[in-house]
Amino acid sequence: MSGSTSYRFFAIHTPLTPVQRAQVRKLLRRVYPTTRRADFSYNVEGYDVPGGYKKLLAKYYDVMAREDDGQWTLAFVLAWTKKLEAKLRPYACDSWATATLSPSRN
């Protein structure tokens, strides 16, 4: 295990303001966010985003991708409604799942 964790955050819906970028920069000292994106890696095992990535998603970003020793996490911020919940219910996972995607061979 290398102990490396890489993050990519994306502001899709609304770009970050200069004030928001400064707030992200203060929270994550090694990051220089643009109006739409922040990329960074931690190369120390056991170290992670202060307060967790959900805090950044709740306040600044719409999408997050994290790679941690070959394990990927993808998170989205959605305007949640009962209608959306009903549409997404067939895709819910109640536990860790492994998905394999392959091209159709029709």
C-alpha positions in Angstrom: 0.0 0.0 0.0 1.3 3.4 -1.0 -0.9 5.4 1.3 -1.7 7.9 -1.5 -5.1 9.5 -1.8 -6.0 11.7 -4.8 -9.0 14.0 -5.0 -10.7 16.0 -7.8 -13.5 18.4 -7.0 -15.7 20.0 -9.6 -18.0 23.0 -9.4 -20.4 22.3 -12.3 -23.5 24.3 -11.4 -21.9 27.5 -10.1 -18.3 28.6 -10.3 -16.5 29.4 -7.0 -16.2 33.1 -6.2 -12.8 34.5 -5.2 -14.0 34.4 -1.5 -15.0 30.8 -1.8 -11.7 29.9 -3.4 -9.9 31.6 -0.6 -12.0 29.6 1.9 -11.1 26.3 0.2 -7.5 27.4 0.1 -7.5 28.1 3.8 -9.1 24.7 4.5 -6.7 22.8 2.2 -3.4 24.7 2.3 -1.8 22.8 -0.5 -4.6 23.4 -3.0 -4.9 26.2 -5.5 -8.6 25.9 -6.6 -9.8 27.4 -9.9 -13.3 28.7 -10.3 -14.4 25.2 -11.4 -11.9 22.7 -10.0 -9.6 21.6 -7.2 -7.1 18.7 -7.6 -4.8 17.4 -4.9 -3.1 14.4 -3.4 -2.1 13.2 0.0 0.9 10.9 0.0 0.8 10.2 3.7 -1.2 7.1 4.9 -4.0 8.0 7.2 -4.2 11.7 6.3 -7.3 13.0 4.7 -9.4 16.1 4.0 -9.9 18.0 7.3 -13.5 17.6 8.2 -14.1 15.1 5.3 -14.9 15.6 1.7 -18.6 15.9 2.4 -18.1 19.3 3.9 -16.5 20.5 0.7 -19.3 19.1 -1.4 -22.0 20.6 0.9 -20.5 24.1 0.6 -18.5 24.5 -2.6 -18.5 21.6 -5.1 -21.0 19.4 -7.1 -18.8 16.4 -7.9 -15.9 14.7 -6.2 -13.8 11.8 -7.4 -11.3 10.1 -5.0 -8.8 7.4 -5.7 -7.3 5.7 -2.7 -4.9 2.7 -3.4 -7.0 1.6 -6.3 -10.4 2.1 -4.7 -12.5 4.8 -6.2 -15.3 7.0 -4.6 -17.5 9.2 -6.8 -19.9 11.6 -5.1 -22.5 14.0 -6.6 -24.5 16.8 -5.1 -28.1 16.7 -6.4 -31.2 18.8 -5.9 -33.0 16.0 -4.0 -36.7 15.5 -4.5 -39.1 12.6 -3.8 -39.4 12.2 -7.6 -35.6 11.9 -8.0 -35.4 9.5 -5.1 -38.0 7.2 -6.8 -36.1 7.3 -10.1 -32.7 6.4 -8.4 -34.1 3.8 -6.0 -33.5 0.9 -8.5 -29.8 1.8 -8.4 -29.3 1.9 -4.7 -26.6 -0.1 -3.0 -27.0 -1.0 0.7 -23.5 -2.4 1.0 -20.1 -2.3 -0.7 -20.5 -3.4 -4.2 -18.2 -4.1 -7.1 -19.4 -3.1 -10.6 -17.9 -4.2 -13.8 -18.7 -2.2 -16.9 -17.9 -3.6 -20.3 -18.9 -2.5 -23.8 -21.9 -4.2 -25.3 -21.1 -7.0 -27.8 -24.4 -6.9 -29.7 
